[in-house]
Amino acid sequence: MGAATMLSRIFGFIRDMIVAGFFGAGLATDAFFVAFRIPNLLRRLLGEGSLTASFVPVFTEYLKKKSPREAGELANIAFTALSVLLAIVALAGVLFSPLIVTLIAPGFVKFPPQYDLAVFLNRLIFPYVFFICLVALCMGILNSLRHFAAPALSPVVLNVSMITAALTLRGLFREPITALAVGVVIGGVLQLAMQWPFLIQMGMRLRPDFRFSHPGLKRVGRLLLPSLLGSAVYQINIFIGTILASLLPRGSVSFLYYADRVVELPLGVFAIAVGTAALPSFSEHAAAGDVAKLKKTISFSLRLLLFITIPASIALIVLRMPIISVLFQRGAFDAQSAYLTAEALLYYALGLWAFSVIRIIDSAFFSIQDRKSPLKVAFLSLFVNIVMSFALMVPLKHGGLALATSIASAVNVLVLAFILRKKIGAFLDREFYHSLERTVLATLLMWGTLLLIGYFLKWDTGASLQIRLSFLTVNIAVGLAAFLISSRLLKNRELEMLTEAIARKWQGRRG
């Protein structure tokens, strides 16, 4: 799943490089990113959060304790109910786009051309919600059946669709960025179509079933409603940042968007992959009442996740300017835009560990079917985000909004971890703390290596792309080598497990 997500993120970066090169960071891109924010937020809330995590524990229980036929009936009913609900949501989104844009980007109202463009694009994009949220349900079904590749690969289809639209359709519209919105909707249709053959292969032929009084659907609904907020605090905090960024100098929305995209590489490849793959196991242990195995699996998942995200966070901080410059600095995206985006990346990277860990902690709460606790903590986190955003946006501008998101996410993780410990007992064993110590030490050695390279090999923002790319490549290669060698010498078990897993996968494919 991590490999599939990595491929998706690579195409995502190609998409963003094309968007930055053709459209830059200004009026049109700000309008598009605002228009895409609500549909994308709903995708994150449902696709990578509440819907999948609410459905999987109940569906898994039906698979384990009842029959495949009854599990299939639950899937049909859930698919039908969700289709009806999403049709209503999509229609409402189109009708109320002016109100939506006013709420999420109040600063646009003062500049009618940007406001009108954002409303138009929002109306064009909103049907995407219908398709992508059904993809989320299909993902939950396939993940419960231990099939992860197709759902993880589906975002590649969206990125390819947007890239193709940007390259081939932008000349057909009075406002060229309209092509991106068309690409989004086409991508949503193709993503849903991609899931269908795999569902049929797994024995799930989804068909209409309007028995909405089904007890399983009610249980999913009881988990889903309160979790819409509790499971996606990070995205809601990003959303609040977009609202406030619209009040800052032009381009601020785009700077935050591009920086968030970079953070999403380690977040998507590792955090979402580990969290999604772990949820069915968490649910099985919880359904069987095996708390010891549940705690051990949580600890293992966190060890594996922090082994990746701690060094990734430091690498993003140290190499923030080279990364942004190489990825986006071309065409309409100049050196100043790269500098301001790198500033946002610095503050987002500080919270990468929290953005990642919350995926595991939240999945643990879903597995024990407790959504009240995350919901309560979500309100606390949102309050912290709002207070810190207003406090930091004046001195740090858009960077303050990114930092506020990181602080709020850290509060969310720490409070939820405390509550989870009270519910199931201590879930961080001695092996976790030993692993954390070795990971931190290896990361410090990597950090020192990167600083040493920077002392002898100076960064030049104005250099050619080839020189900038060579600088970044050398730093990544040497930094990665320093971390891996240090981890090997420190006998970090996570490195051994990853190496063994890759070797088994490779041998299995060759066989």
N, C-alpha and C positions, 0 to 999 in steps of 0.2 A: 504494500500500500504506500509506503514511503517512496519507493521508486516511481510509482505512478504519479504521486503527488509532485515529486520533483520534476517530472516531465511537464506536468501542468504548469508549475511555477515558471519553468524555463520559457514556455510559450507565453505565459503571462508577462514576463519581462520583455520578450520580443514585442508583444502587443503594446506595452507601455513605452518602449523605445520608439515605436512607430508613431504613437499618439504624441509623445513629447516632440519628436522631430517635425511632424506635420502641423501640430496645433499649439505647441509650446505650453506656457503656463500663463493664462490670461483670461479674458472675458469668456470666450467660447468654452475653454476647458473647465473653468469654474462652473459654468452653467451645466455642462454635461455631467460633471462629477456630483453636483447637487441633485440633478435629475435622476441619476443612477443610484444615489445614496439610499433612498427609501426601498426600492426593489431589492437592492443588494443587502440592505439591513434585514429585510424579511427573509432573504435567502440564508443569511448567516444565522438568524434566530431559529429558523426552522431546519434548513439544510444541515447546518453544522451544530445545531443546538437542540432546541426543545422537541421538535417533532420526532426526529430520529431517536433521541434519548428517552422520550416518553413512550414511544411505540415499542422499542426493542425489548425492554424488560417484560412487558405484558405478552408480546408475541413469543418471546423465548419461553416464558412460562407455559404458554399453550403448546409449544412444540415439545417441551419436556414432560409436562404432566397430563396433556390431553392427546389429541391425535393430529396428524398432518391435515386431515380434512377440516377439523375445527379451526386450526391455525389459518388455513387457506380462506375460510369463511370470514374470519376476522380481518384478513388482509383485503378482501373484496369490499367489505363494509367500510373499512377505514378509507380505502381509495375512493369510493363513491362519495362518502361524506366530505372528504377533503376537496374533491372536485367541485362539489356544489358550493362549499364555503369560499374556495379560491375564485370561482367565477364571480361571486358577489364582491369580493375584495378587489379584484382587478377592475371591475366596472366602477366601483366607488373611487378607486385611485385615479381613473381617467376623468371622471366627473369633477372630482375635488382637487385636481392638480394645482390650480391657483392657490388654494388654501394651503396645500402641502408645501409648496415652494415658499410661500410667505412665512410659514412656521419654521422651516428648516434653514432658510436663508433670508432673514428679514432685511439684511443689508442690501439685497438685490432690488427691493421695492423702490429704492431711491434712484435706480438706473434702469428705466423701462426696457431698453433693448436686451439687457442681460436677463431681466426678469421674464420677459416674454419668451425668450429662447429657452430658458430653464423650464417653463411651463409646457411649451411645445414638446421638448425632449422627454419630459416626465410622462406626458400622455402617451407618447410613442413607445416608451420603454415598459410601462406598467404591466401590460399583458404577460411580460416575461415572468412575473410572479406566479402566474397560474402554472406554467410549465415547470419551473425550477423547484417549486415546493412539492409537486408530484414526484419529481426526481428524488427529492429528499425521502419521501415515503418508500420509494423503490429501493433506495440505498439502505434504509433500515431493514427492509425485508431481506435483501441480499446479504447484508452484514450478519443478520441473525442466522442465516444459513451458511455462514463462514465463507462468503464470496465477497472479496474486497476490491478486486482489480477494476471491474467495470465502473462502480461508483467513483472510485478515485480517479479514473481516467476521463470521466465525463467533462470536467472543466476544461480539458484540452480542446474539446469540441467548441466550447464557447470562445476560447481565445483564438482558435483558428478562424472561426466565423467573424469575429471582430477585426482580426488582421486582414482577412480577405475583403471585408467591407470597406475598411479604411483605404486599402490599396486600389480597389477597383470602382467604388461607388461614390467617393467624395466629390468627384467632378459633376455628379448628376444633380446635386442639390445647391440651392442658393446659399445655404449655410453648410459648408462641407462636413462639419462635425456630426450632422444628421446621419451620415453613413454609419457612424459607430452605434447609434441607437438602433438602426435597422439590423446591424450585425448582432446586437444583444438579443433581440427577439428571435431571430433565426437560430441563434445558438441555443436558446432555451428549448425550442421545438426539437432540434437535433439531439440534445442531451436526453430528453425523455424518450425519443425513439431508440436511442442507443441502449437503454436499459431493458427494453422489451424482450429481445432474444434471450438474454441471460435469465430473466424471470421465467420464461417458458422452459428453458433448459433445466432450471431448478424445480420445475413442477408447479410454478405459480402462474396460472393463466388468469390474470385479473379481469373481472367482469362486473357490471353494475349489480349492486345489492343494497337496497334501501332500508334494510332493517336497522334503523339508527338507534333502536332501543337495546341493541346487543350489549350485554354486560361488559364484554371486553372493550368495546368502544367507549363506554362510560368511564372505565378505569383509565384508558388512555387520555380521555378528556380531562379527568380530574388531575392527572399529572401534567398535562400540557398547559392548561390555562395559567396556573401560577408560575410555571417555569419559563414562560415567554420572556419575562424580565430577568428572572434569577439566573438563567443559564447563559446569558449573552451580555453581561455587564460591560465587557470590553467593547463590544460593538456599539452599545448604547452610549458609552462614554465617547467613542470616536464620533458618533452622531452629534452629540452635544458640542464636541469640538468643531464640527462643520458649521453648526449654527453660529457659534461665537466667531469662527474664522471669517464668516461673511461680513462681519463688522470691522475686520482688520484690513490693512492695505490689500489691493487687488493682487491675486495670485496666492494668497494664504491658503485657500481651500486646496489648491493644486499642490502646494508644497507639502501639506499634511498627507494628501493622498499618495503622492509618489513615495514619501518616506514610509508610510504604512505598508505600501506594496513590498518594499524591501524587507521589512520586519516579517511580513507574511511568508517569506521563503522558509526560514527555519521553523516558523510557527506552523505552517501548513504541512511541510514535509515530515516533521517529527511530532510536534504537539498534537495536531489534529489526527495524524495517522495513529499514534500510540493511544490517544484517547478513544478513537473510534474502534480500534481493534480490541482495546481492553474492555469496553462496555459489555459485549456479550459474555465475556468471562466473569466480570463482576456480577452480572445478572444471574448467571448460572449458580455461582457460589451463594448469592443472596437467596435465590429460590430454594436451594438445598439447605439453607440455614447453616452453612459452613463459614462462620465468621473468621476463623483462623486462616482459611485459604483466601478469603476476601482481603484481609489485612495484608497478607503476604504478597498478593498480586498488586495491591495498591502500592506497597513499598517498592516492589520490583519496578513497576511502571514509572514511579517518580525517580528512582535511581537512573534508569535508562534515559529518561527525559532530561534531567539536569546534566547528565554527562554530555549531552549535545548542546543544550541551550546556554549553559554558563560560558563555555568558550565562544559560542556564536555571538553572545551579547558583547563580550570584550572585543571580538574581531570587528563587529559592526561599529563600535565606538571608535576604535583606533583607525579604522580604514573607511570611516563614513564618507569623507570627501572623495577619495578615489573611487569608491563604489558608485556614488551618485553621479560623479563626473563621467565615468566610463559607460554607465547604463543610459543616461539621459542627456548629457551635454552635447547637443548637436542641433542644427537647424534653429528653430525658434526658441529652444531651451538653452539659454546662455550661461556663462560662468556664475553670474550673480544668482540666477535661479538655482543652480547646483549648490551654491554655498548655503542659501536659505533652506533648501530641502535637506541638506546634510545636517543643519542645525536641528531640524525636527527629528531626524533619524537618531541623533545623539540621545534625545530625551525619551524617544520610544524604546530604544535599545536598553535603557536602564530598567525598563519594566518587562523585558522579554521573558524573564524567568516566571513572573507572575502571570503573564498572558498564557504561558505554556502550562504551568501547574494547575491553573483553574480548570483545564480540560479534564484532568484526572480527578480532581476533587469533586467537580460537578458530576462526573460520571459515577463516582462512588455514591453520591446522594441519590442519583437516578436509580441506581441498582437496588437500593433499599427503599425506593419509592417514597422518599421524603423530599418534597418540594417546598415546604413551608420555610424551612431554615434558609435555603439559598435565596428565597424571595425576600425575607426580612433583611438579610445581609446585603442584598442588592440595593435596597433603598438606602442603607447606610453608605454604600459605595458611591451611589449616584450623588448623594448629598456631599460627600467628600470631593467628588469630581467637580461639582458645580462651584463649591466654595474655593477650591484650589485654582480652578480655571479663571474665575474673576480676580483672584489674588495675583496670579502669575501672568495673565495675558497682557497686562500693561507693561511690566518691565521686560518680559521675554517675548512678547508678541505671539506668533504661532508656536514658537518653541515652548512657551508656557502652557499652552493647551495640550501639547504632547506630554509634557512632564506631569500635568494634572491627571491625565489618563493613566500614566504609569503608577502614580501614587495611589489612585483610587483602586486600581487592580490589585496592588500589593495589599491594601487593607482588606479587600474582598477575600483574597486567598488566606491570609493569616487568621481572620475571624472564622471563616468556614472550616479551616483545618482544626481550630480549637473546638468547634462544635462537633465535628466528625469524631474527634478523639473522645469526647464525652459520650457519644452514641455507641461506638463500637470498640472503644478502648484504644490504647496506644497502637498505632499502625506503622510507625517508623521504628524499625528494629535496629539493632547494633550494626548490622551490615550496611544499612542505609547511611548512617553517619560516617562509617569508615569510607564508604564510596564517595560521599560528599567531600570529605577531607582530601582524598586523592585527586578528585576532579578539580577542586579549587587550586591545589598546589600545581597540577599540570597546567592549568589555565594561567596561573601567575608566571610560570616559566615561558609559556607561549607569548604572553604580554611583553615580557622582557625582551624576547627575541624580536618581536615586531618593533619595539622602540629602538632596538639596536640597528635594525635595518633602516629605520627612518632617519637615524643619525648619519649614516653613510650614504643613503640613497634618497635624495631630496625629491619631494613631490612638486610638480609644476602643473597647475591647472591649465595654463595656456599652451601646454605641449600638444603635439599631435596625438590623435587617438591611439596610434600604434604604440607610442611611448607611454601614454597613460595606461593602456591595457597591459603592457609589459610590466610596469611598476606594480599594478594590482595583482597580476598573475604571480609574480615573484613573492610578494608578501603573503598571498594566500597559500602558496605551495610551501614556503618555508615555515610559516606559522602553523599550518596543519601538521607538517612533519614534526615540528617541535612539540606540539600537543600529543601526537600519537606516540612519539618516542618516549616522552615523559610518562605518559600513561602506561606504556609497556614496562618501563623501568620500575614504576610504582606498583606494578601488578594490579592494575585496575580491572576488576572482573567484567565491567561493562564492555570494555574493548574486546576482551576475549569472547564474550557472548556474541557480540556483533560479528566478529570475525568468523566464529564457528557457524553462525546462522547464514552468513553470506556464502560460506564454503558449502554448506549443505544444500542451499538453494542452487548454487552453480552445478554441483554434482548431480542434483536431481534433474536439472534441465538437460545436462549432457547425457544422462542415462536415458 
